[in-house]
Amino acid sequence: MKNVTVAGNDVVLVHGWNGAVDPRENIGIYHAGNTFTGNTYTVQDVQALVFRLMSSTGKADAWLTFEQWQAQGNDVDGSRIQL
């Protein structure tokens, strides 16, 4: 996927995850212009590892907290709600 913007959604992450992962572990998806903005995420625990994206070390398929997700530049204007 390229140049996709995921914006303005209410995402409930009780089961499953949010983010982007290439099952072939190709990191090109992380440099393809895909963005997340203005979304609201509902989670069961504020430390829940429910976001998936490239880690800061470049590993494909990292599990992240909301803060780590935002630290990578994702959904910096988004919000998190705890159930």
PDB file of N, CA, C and O in Angstrom:
ATOM      1  N   MET A   1       0.841  -1.158   0.000  1.00  0.00           N
ATOM      2  CA  MET A   1       0.000   0.000   0.000  1.00  0.00           C
ATOM      3  C   MET A   1       0.891   1.227   0.000  1.00  0.00           C
ATOM      4  O   MET A   1       1.951   1.238   0.625  1.00  0.00           O
ATOM      5  N   LYS A   2       0.453   2.260  -0.705  1.00  0.00           N
ATOM      6  CA  LYS A   2       1.218   3.500  -0.828  1.00  0.00           C
ATOM      7  C   LYS A   2       0.315   4.708  -0.666  1.00  0.00           C
ATOM      8  O   LYS A   2      -0.822   4.720  -1.136  1.00  0.00           O
ATOM      9  N   ASN A   3       0.842   5.731   0.010  1.00  0.00           N
ATOM     10  CA  ASN A   3       0.167   7.029   0.136  1.00  0.00           C
ATOM     11  C   ASN A   3      -1.269   6.926   0.639  1.00  0.00           C
ATOM     12  O   ASN A   3      -2.167   7.595   0.128  1.00  0.00           O
ATOM     13  N   VAL A   4      -1.471   6.080   1.646  1.00  0.00           N
ATOM     14  CA  VAL A   4      -2.790   5.914   2.260  1.00  0.00           C
ATOM     15  C   VAL A   4      -2.827   6.752   3.534  1.00  0.00           C
ATOM     16  O   VAL A   4      -1.901   6.698   4.343  1.00  0.00           O
ATOM     17  N   THR A   5      -3.899   7.528   3.714  1.00  0.00           N
ATOM     18  CA  THR A   5      -4.094   8.292   4.943  1.00  0.00           C
ATOM     19  C   THR A   5      -5.282   7.703   5.690  1.00  0.00           C
ATOM     20  O   THR A   5      -6.392   7.639   5.162  1.00  0.00           O
ATOM     21  N   VAL A   6      -5.037   7.276   6.919  1.00  0.00           N
ATOM     22  CA  VAL A   6      -6.088   6.762   7.792  1.00  0.00           C
ATOM     23  C   VAL A   6      -6.403   7.889   8.765  1.00  0.00           C
ATOM     24  O   VAL A   6      -5.589   8.204   9.633  1.00  0.00           O
ATOM     25  N   ALA A   7      -7.592   8.507   8.629  1.00  0.00           N
ATOM     26  CA  ALA A   7      -7.884   9.728   9.381  1.00  0.00           C
ATOM     27  C   ALA A   7      -9.290   9.746   9.954  1.00  0.00           C
ATOM     28  O   ALA A   7     -10.240   9.270   9.333  1.00  0.00           O
ATOM     29  N   GLY A   8      -9.402  10.312  11.165  1.00  0.00           N
ATOM     30  CA  GLY A   8     -10.704  10.593  11.764  1.00  0.00           C
ATOM     31  C   GLY A   8     -11.520   9.384  12.172  1.00  0.00           C
ATOM     32  O   GLY A   8     -12.750   9.448  12.175  1.00  0.00           O
ATOM     33  N   ASN A   9     -10.877   8.293  12.512  1.00  0.00           N
ATOM     34  CA  ASN A   9     -11.591   7.071  12.885  1.00  0.00           C
ATOM     35  C   ASN A   9     -11.630   6.876  14.391  1.00  0.00           C
ATOM     36  O   ASN A   9     -10.757   7.361  15.110  1.00  0.00           O
ATOM     37  N   ASP A  10     -12.648   6.162  14.867  1.00  0.00           N
ATOM     38  CA  ASP A  10     -12.712   5.676  16.242  1.00  0.00           C
ATOM     39  C   ASP A  10     -12.361   4.196  16.178  1.00  0.00           C
ATOM     40  O   ASP A  10     -13.111   3.394  15.622  1.00  0.00           O
ATOM     41  N   VAL A  11     -11.213   3.841  16.750  1.00  0.00           N
ATOM     42  CA  VAL A  11     -10.697   2.481  16.650  1.00  0.00           C
ATOM     43  C   VAL A  11     -10.721   1.844  18.032  1.00  0.00           C
ATOM     44  O   VAL A  11     -10.078   2.347  18.953  1.00  0.00           O
ATOM     45  N   VAL A  12     -11.455   0.743  18.191  1.00  0.00           N
ATOM     46  CA  VAL A  12     -11.519   0.024  19.456  1.00  0.00           C
ATOM     47  C   VAL A  12     -10.575  -1.162  19.360  1.00  0.00           C
ATOM     48  O   VAL A  12     -10.762  -2.062  18.541  1.00  0.00           O
ATOM     49  N   LEU A  13      -9.549  -1.146  20.219  1.00  0.00           N
ATOM     50  CA  LEU A  13      -8.516  -2.180  20.168  1.00  0.00           C
ATOM     51  C   LEU A  13      -8.611  -3.097  21.383  1.00  0.00           C
ATOM     52  O   LEU A  13      -7.669  -3.197  22.168  1.00  0.00           O
ATOM     53  N   VAL A  14      -9.748  -3.762  21.532  1.00  0.00           N
ATOM     54  CA  VAL A  14      -9.921  -4.746  22.590  1.00  0.00           C
ATOM     55  C   VAL A  14      -9.330  -6.076  22.129  1.00  0.00           C
ATOM     56  O   VAL A  14      -8.708  -6.795  22.912  1.00  0.00           O
ATOM     57  N   HIS A  15      -9.526  -6.390  20.871  1.00  0.00           N
ATOM     58  CA  HIS A  15      -8.920  -7.556  20.228  1.00  0.00           C
ATOM     59  C   HIS A  15      -8.285  -7.050  18.940  1.00  0.00           C
ATOM     60  O   HIS A  15      -8.856  -6.198  18.259  1.00  0.00           O
ATOM     61  N   GLY A  16      -7.128  -7.560  18.606  1.00  0.00           N
ATOM     62  CA  GLY A  16      -6.498  -7.164  17.358  1.00  0.00           C
ATOM     63  C   GLY A  16      -5.491  -6.055  17.556  1.00  0.00           C
ATOM     64  O   GLY A  16      -5.019  -5.817  18.668  1.00  0.00           O
ATOM     65  N   TRP A  17      -5.161  -5.369  16.457  1.00  0.00           N
ATOM     66  CA  TRP A  17      -4.110  -4.357  16.479  1.00  0.00           C
ATOM     67  C   TRP A  17      -4.348  -3.328  15.396  1.00  0.00           C
ATOM     68  O   TRP A  17      -5.227  -3.497  14.552  1.00  0.00           O
ATOM     69  N   ASN A  18      -3.576  -2.273  15.417  1.00  0.00           N
ATOM     70  CA  ASN A  18      -3.634  -1.205  14.434  1.00  0.00           C
ATOM     71  C   ASN A  18      -2.224  -0.968  13.908  1.00  0.00           C
ATOM     72  O   ASN A  18      -1.257  -1.109  14.656  1.00  0.00           O
ATOM     73  N   GLY A  19      -2.092  -0.614  12.647  1.00  0.00           N
ATOM     74  CA  GLY A  19      -0.787  -0.294  12.110  1.00  0.00           C
ATOM     75  C   GLY A  19      -0.589  -0.845  10.720  1.00  0.00           C
ATOM     76  O   GLY A  19      -1.535  -0.982   9.944  1.00  0.00           O
ATOM     77  N   ALA A  20       0.665  -1.161  10.414  1.00  0.00           N
ATOM     78  CA  ALA A  20       1.006  -1.679   9.092  1.00  0.00           C
ATOM     79  C   ALA A  20       2.119  -2.705   9.227  1.00  0.00           C
ATOM     80  O   ALA A  20       3.135  -2.460   9.877  1.00  0.00           O
ATOM     81  N   VAL A  21       1.913  -3.851   8.607  1.00  0.00           N
ATOM     82  CA  VAL A  21       2.902  -4.922   8.632  1.00  0.00           C
ATOM     83  C   VAL A  21       2.896  -5.600   7.273  1.00  0.00           C
ATOM     84  O   VAL A  21       1.834  -5.904   6.729  1.00  0.00           O
ATOM     85  N   ASP A  22       4.064  -5.833   6.733  1.00  0.00           N
ATOM     86  CA  ASP A  22       4.191  -6.623   5.514  1.00  0.00           C
ATOM     87  C   ASP A  22       4.561  -8.036   5.946  1.00  0.00           C
ATOM     88  O   ASP A  22       5.615  -8.225   6.552  1.00  0.00           O
ATOM     89  N   PRO A  23       3.726  -9.038   5.653  1.00  0.00           N
ATOM     90  CA  PRO A  23       3.995 -10.398   6.109  1.00  0.00           C
ATOM     91  C   PRO A  23       5.312 -10.973   5.584  1.00  0.00           C
ATOM     92  O   PRO A  23       5.814 -11.965   6.111  1.00  0.00           O
ATOM     93  N   ARG A  24       5.864 -10.352   4.552  1.00  0.00           N
ATOM     94  CA  ARG A  24       7.154 -10.806   4.022  1.00  0.00           C
ATOM     95  C   ARG A  24       8.314 -10.123   4.735  1.00  0.00           C
ATOM     96  O   ARG A  24       9.477 -10.323   4.385  1.00  0.00           O
ATOM     97  N   GLU A  25       7.981  -9.308   5.748  1.00  0.00           N
ATOM     98  CA  GLU A  25       8.962  -8.552   6.527  1.00  0.00           C
ATOM     99  C   GLU A  25       9.757  -7.562   5.675  1.00  0.00           C
ATOM    100  O   GLU A  25      10.911  -7.255   5.974  1.00  0.00           O
ATOM    101  N   ASN A  26       9.127  -7.073   4.619  1.00  0.00           N
ATOM    102  CA  ASN A  26       9.725  -6.044   3.778  1.00  0.00           C
ATOM    103  C   ASN A  26       9.421  -4.701   4.435  1.00  0.00           C
ATOM    104  O   ASN A  26       8.252  -4.384   4.654  1.00  0.00           O
ATOM    105  N   ILE A  27      10.447  -3.900   4.757  1.00  0.00           N
ATOM    106  CA  ILE A  27      10.213  -2.638   5.451  1.00  0.00           C
ATOM    107  C   ILE A  27       9.823  -1.501   4.518  1.00  0.00           C
ATOM    108  O   ILE A  27       9.634  -0.376   4.981  1.00  0.00           O
ATOM    109  N   GLY A  28       9.697  -1.752   3.236  1.00  0.00           N
ATOM    110  CA  GLY A  28       9.308  -0.717   2.277  1.00  0.00           C
ATOM    111  C   GLY A  28       7.976  -0.070   2.605  1.00  0.00           C
ATOM    112  O   GLY A  28       7.769   1.102   2.289  1.00  0.00           O
ATOM    113  N   ILE A  29       7.067  -0.806   3.232  1.00  0.00           N
ATOM    114  CA  ILE A  29       5.745  -0.268   3.588  1.00  0.00           C
ATOM    115  C   ILE A  29       5.873   0.921   4.538  1.00  0.00           C
ATOM    116  O   ILE A  29       5.007   1.796   4.559  1.00  0.00           O
ATOM    117  N   TYR A  30       6.950   0.954   5.323  1.00  0.00           N
ATOM    118  CA  TYR A  30       7.134   2.028   6.296  1.00  0.00           C
ATOM    119  C   TYR A  30       7.674   3.309   5.661  1.00  0.00           C
ATOM    120  O   TYR A  30       7.755   4.344   6.321  1.00  0.00           O
ATOM    121  N   HIS A  31       8.035   3.242   4.408  1.00  0.00           N
ATOM    122  CA  HIS A  31       8.585   4.401   3.707  1.00  0.00           C
ATOM    123  C   HIS A  31       7.764   4.721   2.451  1.00  0.00           C
ATOM    124  O   HIS A  31       8.289   5.263   1.479  1.00  0.00           O
ATOM    125  N   ALA A  32       6.471   4.378   2.483  1.00  0.00           N
ATOM    126  CA  ALA A  32       5.622   4.502   1.293  1.00  0.00           C
ATOM    127  C   ALA A  32       4.602   5.634   1.397  1.00  0.00           C
ATOM    128  O   ALA A  32       3.651   5.675   0.616  1.00  0.00           O
ATOM    129  N   GLY A  33       4.784   6.558   2.353  1.00  0.00           N
ATOM    130  CA  GLY A  33       3.884   7.701   2.446  1.00  0.00           C
ATOM    131  C   GLY A  33       2.563   7.422   3.126  1.00  0.00           C
ATOM    132  O   GLY A  33       1.628   8.210   2.983  1.00  0.00           O
ATOM    133  N   ASN A  34       2.451   6.315   3.869  1.00  0.00           N
ATOM    134  CA  ASN A  34       1.221   5.996   4.585  1.00  0.00           C
ATOM    135  C   ASN A  34       1.199   6.758   5.912  1.00  0.00           C
ATOM    136  O   ASN A  34       2.208   6.813   6.616  1.00  0.00           O
ATOM    137  N   THR A  35       0.045   7.346   6.254  1.00  0.00           N
ATOM    138  CA  THR A  35      -0.047   8.154   7.465  1.00  0.00           C
ATOM    139  C   THR A  35      -1.312   7.837   8.257  1.00  0.00           C
ATOM    140  O   THR A  35      -2.312   7.368   7.715  1.00  0.00           O
ATOM    141  N   PHE A  36      -1.233   8.108   9.554  1.00  0.00           N
ATOM    142  CA  PHE A  36      -2.361   7.990  10.475  1.00  0.00           C
ATOM    143  C   PHE A  36      -2.504   9.351  11.139  1.00  0.00           C
ATOM    144  O   PHE A  36      -1.529   9.894  11.657  1.00  0.00           O
ATOM    145  N   THR A  37      -3.730   9.912  11.128  1.00  0.00           N
ATOM    146  CA  THR A  37      -3.920  11.254  11.692  1.00  0.00           C
ATOM    147  C   THR A  37      -5.334  11.439  12.245  1.00  0.00           C
ATOM    148  O   THR A  37      -6.312  11.028  11.621  1.00  0.00           O
ATOM    149  N   GLY A  38      -5.429  12.057  13.411  1.00  0.00           N
ATOM    150  CA  GLY A  38      -6.725  12.417  13.981  1.00  0.00           C
ATOM    151  C   GLY A  38      -7.604  11.251  14.379  1.00  0.00           C
ATOM    152  O   GLY A  38      -8.825  11.400  14.432  1.00  0.00           O
ATOM    153  N   ASN A  39      -7.027  10.100  14.659  1.00  0.00           N
ATOM    154  CA  ASN A  39      -7.810   8.936  15.071  1.00  0.00           C
ATOM    155  C   ASN A  39      -7.891   8.880  16.589  1.00  0.00           C
ATOM    156  O   ASN A  39      -7.021   9.406  17.282  1.00  0.00           O
ATOM    157  N   THR A  40      -8.938   8.242  17.107  1.00  0.00           N
ATOM    158  CA  THR A  40      -9.100   7.999  18.539  1.00  0.00           C
ATOM    159  C   THR A  40      -9.054   6.497  18.756  1.00  0.00           C
ATOM    160  O   THR A  40      -9.789   5.744  18.116  1.00  0.00           O
ATOM    161  N   TYR A  41      -8.188   6.067  19.663  1.00  0.00           N
ATOM    162  CA  TYR A  41      -7.985   4.641  19.927  1.00  0.00           C
ATOM    163  C   TYR A  41      -8.459   4.309  21.333  1.00  0.00           C
ATOM    164  O   TYR A  41      -8.011   4.921  22.302  1.00  0.00           O
ATOM    165  N   THR A  42      -9.362   3.343  21.448  1.00  0.00           N
ATOM    166  CA  THR A  42      -9.828   2.871  22.743  1.00  0.00           C
ATOM    167  C   THR A  42      -9.104   1.563  23.045  1.00  0.00           C
ATOM    168  O   THR A  42      -9.151   0.615  22.262  1.00  0.00           O
ATOM    169  N   VAL A  43      -8.425   1.531  24.211  1.00  0.00           N
ATOM    170  CA  VAL A  43      -7.642   0.358  24.602  1.00  0.00           C
ATOM    171  C   VAL A  43      -8.039  -0.077  26.012  1.00  0.00           C
ATOM    172  O   VAL A  43      -8.588   0.715  26.778  1.00  0.00           O
ATOM    173  N   GLN A  44      -7.762  -1.334  26.351  1.00  0.00           N
ATOM    174  CA  GLN A  44      -8.075  -1.827  27.689  1.00  0.00           C
ATOM    175  C   GLN A  44      -7.050  -1.379  28.722  1.00  0.00           C
ATOM    176  O   GLN A  44      -7.376  -1.231  29.899  1.00  0.00           O
ATOM    177  N   ASP A  45      -5.814  -1.163  28.287  1.00  0.00           N
ATOM    178  CA  ASP A  45      -4.717  -0.818  29.183  1.00  0.00           C
ATOM    179  C   ASP A  45      -3.848   0.213  28.479  1.00  0.00           C
ATOM    180  O   ASP A  45      -3.537   0.052  27.299  1.00  0.00           O
ATOM    181  N   VAL A  46      -3.449   1.274  29.184  1.00  0.00           N
ATOM    182  CA  VAL A  46      -2.664   2.329  28.543  1.00  0.00           C
ATOM    183  C   VAL A  46      -1.290   1.837  28.091  1.00  0.00           C
ATOM    184  O   VAL A  46      -0.666   2.472  27.241  1.00  0.00           O
ATOM    185  N   GLN A  47      -0.810   0.735  28.630  1.00  0.00           N
ATOM    186  CA  GLN A  47       0.471   0.174  28.215  1.00  0.00           C
ATOM    187  C   GLN A  47       0.306  -0.977  27.216  1.00  0.00           C
ATOM    188  O   GLN A  47       1.265  -1.694  26.928  1.00  0.00           O
ATOM    189  N   ALA A  48      -0.893  -1.148  26.700  1.00  0.00           N
ATOM    190  CA  ALA A  48      -1.163  -2.228  25.753  1.00  0.00           C
ATOM    191  C   ALA A  48      -0.292  -2.095  24.506  1.00  0.00           C
ATOM    192  O   ALA A  48      -0.157  -1.007  23.946  1.00  0.00           O
ATOM    193  N   LEU A  49       0.287  -3.194  24.084  1.00  0.00           N
ATOM    194  CA  LEU A  49       1.102  -3.240  22.859  1.00  0.00           C
ATOM    195  C   LEU A  49       0.195  -3.645  21.706  1.00  0.00           C
ATOM    196  O   LEU A  49       0.198  -4.798  21.275  1.00  0.00           O
ATOM    197  N   VAL A  50      -0.582  -2.684  21.211  1.00  0.00           N
ATOM    198  CA  VAL A  50      -1.588  -2.976  20.181  1.00  0.00           C
ATOM    199  C   VAL A  50      -1.342  -2.231  18.871  1.00  0.00           C
ATOM    200  O   VAL A  50      -2.179  -2.255  17.969  1.00  0.00           O
ATOM    201  N   PHE A  51      -0.203  -1.578  18.776  1.00  0.00           N
ATOM    202  CA  PHE A  51       0.161  -0.893  17.547  1.00  0.00           C
ATOM    203  C   PHE A  51       1.338  -1.637  16.935  1.00  0.00           C
ATOM    204  O   PHE A  51       2.274  -2.023  17.635  1.00  0.00           O
ATOM    205  N   ARG A  52       1.282  -1.835  15.624  1.00  0.00           N
ATOM    206  CA  ARG A  52       2.343  -2.585  14.948  1.00  0.00           C
ATOM    207  C   ARG A  52       2.925  -1.751  13.823  1.00  0.00           C
ATOM    208  O   ARG A  52       2.213  -1.208  12.978  1.00  0.00           O
ATOM    209  N   LEU A  53       4.232  -1.671  13.847  1.00  0.00           N
ATOM    210  CA  LEU A  53       4.945  -0.914  12.836  1.00  0.00           C
ATOM    211  C   LEU A  53       6.423  -1.240  12.985  1.00  0.00           C
ATOM    212  O   LEU A  53       6.792  -2.113  13.771  1.00  0.00           O
ATOM    213  N   MET A  54       7.250  -0.561  12.254  1.00  0.00           N
ATOM    214  CA  MET A  54       8.687  -0.779  12.357  1.00  0.00           C
ATOM    215  C   MET A  54       9.198  -0.241  13.693  1.00  0.00           C
ATOM    216  O   MET A  54       8.792   0.837  14.126  1.00  0.00           O
ATOM    217  N   SER A  55      10.083  -0.988  14.342  1.00  0.00           N
ATOM    218  CA  SER A  55      10.663  -0.537  15.598  1.00  0.00           C
ATOM    219  C   SER A  55      11.726   0.519  15.321  1.00  0.00           C
ATOM    220  O   SER A  55      12.117   0.735  14.174  1.00  0.00           O
ATOM    221  N   SER A  56      12.187   1.171  16.378  1.00  0.00           N
ATOM    222  CA  SER A  56      13.224   2.186  16.231  1.00  0.00           C
ATOM    223  C   SER A  56      14.544   1.588  15.758  1.00  0.00           C
ATOM    224  O   SER A  56      15.410   2.316  15.273  1.00  0.00           O
ATOM    225  N   THR A  57      14.710   0.272  15.891  1.00  0.00           N
ATOM    226  CA  THR A  57      15.924  -0.395  15.419  1.00  0.00           C
ATOM    227  C   THR A  57      15.788  -0.890  13.985  1.00  0.00           C
ATOM    228  O   THR A  57      16.713  -1.492  13.440  1.00  0.00           O
ATOM    229  N   GLY A  58      14.622  -0.632  13.369  1.00  0.00           N
ATOM    230  CA  GLY A  58      14.421  -1.024  11.979  1.00  0.00           C
ATOM    231  C   GLY A  58      13.814  -2.393  11.799  1.00  0.00           C
ATOM    232  O   GLY A  58      13.630  -2.838  10.666  1.00  0.00           O
ATOM    233  N   LYS A  59      13.489  -3.091  12.911  1.00  0.00           N
ATOM    234  CA  LYS A  59      12.863  -4.408  12.819  1.00  0.00           C
ATOM    235  C   LYS A  59      11.428  -4.260  12.313  1.00  0.00           C
ATOM    236  O   LYS A  59      10.661  -3.431  12.805  1.00  0.00           O
ATOM    237  N   ALA A  60      11.092  -5.063  11.343  1.00  0.00           N
ATOM    238  CA  ALA A  60       9.711  -5.068  10.859  1.00  0.00           C
ATOM    239  C   ALA A  60       8.829  -5.761  11.882  1.00  0.00           C
ATOM    240  O   ALA A  60       9.276  -6.688  12.558  1.00  0.00           O
ATOM    241  N   ASP A  61       7.607  -5.334  12.002  1.00  0.00           N
ATOM    242  CA  ASP A  61       6.619  -6.006  12.829  1.00  0.00           C
ATOM    243  C   ASP A  61       6.854  -5.842  14.327  1.00  0.00           C
ATOM    244  O   ASP A  61       6.735  -6.816  15.071  1.00  0.00           O
ATOM    245  N   ALA A  62       7.180  -4.648  14.785  1.00  0.00           N
ATOM    246  CA  ALA A  62       7.336  -4.386  16.217  1.00  0.00           C
ATOM    247  C   ALA A  62       5.973  -4.122  16.856  1.00  0.00           C
ATOM    248  O   ALA A  62       5.072  -3.584  16.212  1.00  0.00           O
ATOM    249  N   TRP A  63       5.829  -4.499  18.113  1.00  0.00           N
ATOM    250  CA  TRP A  63       4.627  -4.206  18.894  1.00  0.00           C
ATOM    251  C   TRP A  63       4.914  -2.969  19.729  1.00  0.00           C
ATOM    252  O   TRP A  63       5.919  -2.923  20.438  1.00  0.00           O
ATOM    253  N   LEU A  64       4.043  -1.960  19.657  1.00  0.00           N
ATOM    254  CA  LEU A  64       4.286  -0.668  20.288  1.00  0.00           C
ATOM    255  C   LEU A  64       3.130  -0.240  21.186  1.00  0.00           C
ATOM    256  O   LEU A  64       1.985  -0.641  20.981  1.00  0.00           O
ATOM    257  N   THR A  65       3.454   0.588  22.194  1.00  0.00           N
ATOM    258  CA  THR A  65       2.418   1.273  22.972  1.00  0.00           C
ATOM    259  C   THR A  65       1.964   2.496  22.164  1.00  0.00           C
ATOM    260  O   THR A  65       2.560   2.822  21.137  1.00  0.00           O
ATOM    261  N   PHE A  66       0.927   3.156  22.624  1.00  0.00           N
ATOM    262  CA  PHE A  66       0.449   4.363  21.956  1.00  0.00           C
ATOM    263  C   PHE A  66       1.545   5.442  21.938  1.00  0.00           C
ATOM    264  O   PHE A  66       1.726   6.129  20.934  1.00  0.00           O
ATOM    265  N   GLU A  67       2.268   5.583  23.052  1.00  0.00           N
ATOM    266  CA  GLU A  67       3.327   6.590  23.121  1.00  0.00           C
ATOM    267  C   GLU A  67       4.442   6.280  22.126  1.00  0.00           C
ATOM    268  O   GLU A  67       4.960   7.190  21.478  1.00  0.00           O
ATOM    269  N   GLN A  68       4.816   5.014  21.999  1.00  0.00           N
ATOM    270  CA  GLN A  68       5.849   4.625  21.032  1.00  0.00           C
ATOM    271  C   GLN A  68       5.357   4.851  19.603  1.00  0.00           C
ATOM    272  O   GLN A  68       6.120   5.282  18.738  1.00  0.00           O
ATOM    273  N   TRP A  69       4.089   4.561  19.363  1.00  0.00           N
ATOM    274  CA  TRP A  69       3.449   4.782  18.070  1.00  0.00           C
ATOM    275  C   TRP A  69       3.563   6.253  17.681  1.00  0.00           C
ATOM    276  O   TRP A  69       3.963   6.582  16.565  1.00  0.00           O
ATOM    277  N   GLN A  70       3.203   7.134  18.621  1.00  0.00           N
ATOM    278  CA  GLN A  70       3.275   8.565  18.350  1.00  0.00           C
ATOM    279  C   GLN A  70       4.726   9.046  18.230  1.00  0.00           C
ATOM    280  O   GLN A  70       5.010   9.928  17.419  1.00  0.00           O
ATOM    281  N   ALA A  71       5.630   8.494  19.006  1.00  0.00           N
ATOM    282  CA  ALA A  71       7.039   8.892  18.954  1.00  0.00           C
ATOM    283  C   ALA A  71       7.638   8.635  17.570  1.00  0.00           C
ATOM    284  O   ALA A  71       8.615   9.279  17.187  1.00  0.00           O
ATOM    285  N   GLN A  72       7.057   7.701  16.825  1.00  0.00           N
ATOM    286  CA  GLN A  72       7.519   7.434  15.465  1.00  0.00           C
ATOM    287  C   GLN A  72       6.839   8.354  14.448  1.00  0.00           C
ATOM    288  O   GLN A  72       7.033   8.209  13.241  1.00  0.00           O
ATOM    289  N   GLY A  73       6.036   9.307  14.953  1.00  0.00           N
ATOM    290  CA  GLY A  73       5.399  10.276  14.063  1.00  0.00           C
ATOM    291  C   GLY A  73       4.013   9.892  13.603  1.00  0.00           C
ATOM    292  O   GLY A  73       3.441  10.561  12.741  1.00  0.00           O
ATOM    293  N   ASN A  74       3.461   8.830  14.159  1.00  0.00           N
ATOM    294  CA  ASN A  74       2.128   8.373  13.769  1.00  0.00           C
ATOM    295  C   ASN A  74       1.065   9.018  14.646  1.00  0.00           C
ATOM    296  O   ASN A  74       1.184   9.043  15.871  1.00  0.00           O
ATOM    297  N   ASP A  75       0.045   9.527  14.017  1.00  0.00           N
ATOM    298  CA  ASP A  75      -1.124  10.049  14.721  1.00  0.00           C
ATOM    299  C   ASP A  75      -0.750  10.961  15.886  1.00  0.00           C
ATOM    300  O   ASP A  75      -1.295  10.823  16.981  1.00  0.00           O
ATOM    301  N   VAL A  76       0.166  11.882  15.657  1.00  0.00           N
ATOM    302  CA  VAL A  76       0.595  12.777  16.728  1.00  0.00           C
ATOM    303  C   VAL A  76      -0.543  13.665  17.228  1.00  0.00           C
ATOM    304  O   VAL A  76      -0.471  14.201  18.334  1.00  0.00           O
ATOM    305  N   ASP A  77      -1.588  13.823  16.425  1.00  0.00           N
ATOM    306  CA  ASP A  77      -2.777  14.563  16.858  1.00  0.00           C
ATOM    307  C   ASP A  77      -3.914  13.634  17.249  1.00  0.00           C
ATOM    308  O   ASP A  77      -5.037  14.088  17.470  1.00  0.00           O
ATOM    309  N   GLY A  78      -3.638  12.339  17.337  1.00  0.00           N
ATOM    310  CA  GLY A  78      -4.631  11.349  17.748  1.00  0.00           C
ATOM    311  C   GLY A  78      -4.742  11.292  19.250  1.00  0.00           C
ATOM    312  O   GLY A  78      -3.991  11.961  19.960  1.00  0.00           O
ATOM    313  N   SER A  79      -5.675  10.497  19.742  1.00  0.00           N
ATOM    314  CA  SER A  79      -5.863  10.367  21.187  1.00  0.00           C
ATOM    315  C   SER A  79      -6.143   8.913  21.556  1.00  0.00           C
ATOM    316  O   SER A  79      -6.536   8.089  20.730  1.00  0.00           O
ATOM    317  N   ARG A  80      -5.918   8.643  22.843  1.00  0.00           N
ATOM    318  CA  ARG A  80      -6.145   7.300  23.369  1.00  0.00           C
ATOM    319  C   ARG A  80      -7.129   7.392  24.531  1.00  0.00           C
ATOM    320  O   ARG A  80      -7.050   8.306  25.352  1.00  0.00           O
ATOM    321  N   ILE A  81      -8.042   6.450  24.591  1.00  0.00           N
ATOM    322  CA  ILE A  81      -9.006   6.348  25.673  1.00  0.00           C
ATOM    323  C   ILE A  81      -8.862   4.966  26.287  1.00  0.00           C
ATOM    324  O   ILE A  81      -8.778   3.972  25.566  1.00  0.00           O
ATOM    325  N   GLN A  82      -8.832   4.894  27.623  1.00  0.00           N
ATOM    326  CA  GLN A  82      -8.770   3.587  28.280  1.00  0.00           C
ATOM    327  C   GLN A  82     -10.184   3.174  28.681  1.00  0.00           C
ATOM    328  O   GLN A  82     -10.955   3.976  29.208  1.00  0.00           O
ATOM    329  N   LEU A  83     -10.510   1.899  28.420  1.00  0.00           N
ATOM    330  CA  LEU A  83     -11.826   1.374  28.810  1.00  0.00           C
ATOM    331  C   LEU A  83     -11.976   1.370  30.318  1.00  0.00           C
ATOM    332  O   LEU A  83     -13.017   0.962  30.833  1.00  0.00           O
TER     333      LEU A  83
END
